[in-house]
Amino acid sequence: MLKKPVRLAILATLLGSLAPQGIWAASPTPIIDKVALNKGIISVNYERAKNTKVLVRIMSGNVKYDYTFAEGDQYPLQLGNGAYSVVIGESIGTNKYKVVAQEQIDLKMEDENAVFLQAIPLIDWNTESKAVVKAKQLAGSKDTDMDKIKAIYGYITTHFKYDYKKAQTVADSYIPDLDMVYEASEGICYDYASTFAAMARSEGIPTRLVMGYETHAPETYHAWNQVFLKERNEWVTIDTTYDAVHVQAGEVVELEKNSANYKAARIY
């Protein structure tokens, strides 16, 4: 179970009301770094005041994604090629933000799946991350992407336990620390899906972290993955959280899920 990010929805409304009115003066002005735009990634350079909270909003059409700014983070433009608006908002009180910068970006990637290979705040990995090192061990001798995915899937579904207490107490703002999750081999669906995404991405396999609902638990906000298999030129749905329970009970389950049973609300 994953708590639905109600807090971000409130912040989104506030930022949305500010954005059309223009840019407030700030010193220094945030700079949106587009050096990795061909990978579908931007970053923000901003010398904010100490303890000041800053949000990064990325919009394409009617779809909006909000991120809490941290120096060095990369933010994805994951909705495909086209027009994006990036808005930087600085906190001026409880749930109130002023726009300190905004920019329009026309994304034209050669490979629109490249963004799903990157490290982002919700899937924060590097070559030294424990899960990534393990992925290299698991997938090193495999020839196909599907073989690599099966190895990663097999590891998570046999080693990770669901943390029911955490599911009841996790904060809306929670983001997995992948090294801590890996060492504990325990967590909620968000932890499973983020770890799986990091491991698969590190092996060069485009992988989405998806949040939304599954038909067997339609009231429960959930997280799972979609993986792009270039051999078949298609995205397939994988759910390590639900499958781990069955696998550890000795049951046989299909790795690929029926995508019609899943309703995506957010894709990263």
Sequence and secondary structure as in RCSB ss.txt:
>XXXX:A:sequence
MLKKPVRLAILATLLGSLAPQGIWAASPTPIIDKVALNKGIISVNYERAKNTKVLVRIMSGNVKYDYTFAEGDQY
PLQLGNGAYSVVIGESIGTNKYKVVAQEQIDLKMEDENAVFLQAIPLIDWNTESKAVVKAKQLAGSKDTDMDKIK
AIYGYITTHFKYDYKKAQTVADSYIPDLDMVYEASEGICYDYASTFAAMARSEGIPTRLVMGYETHAPETYHAWN
QVFLKERNEWVTIDTTYDAVHVQAGEVVELEKNSANYKAARIY
>XXXX:A:secstr
     HHHHHHHHHHHHHGGG     SS  EEE TTGGGTEEEEE    TT  EEEEEEETTEEEEEE  TT EE
E  S SEEEEEEEEEEEETTEEEEEEEEEEEE  S TTGGGGS BTTB   TT HHHHHHHHHHTT  SHHHHHH
HHHHHHHHH EE HHHHHH  TT    HHHHHHHTEE HHHHHHHHHHHHHHTT  EEEEEEEETTEEEEEEEEE
EEEETTTTEEEEE HHHHHHHHHTT    SSB GGGEEEEEE 
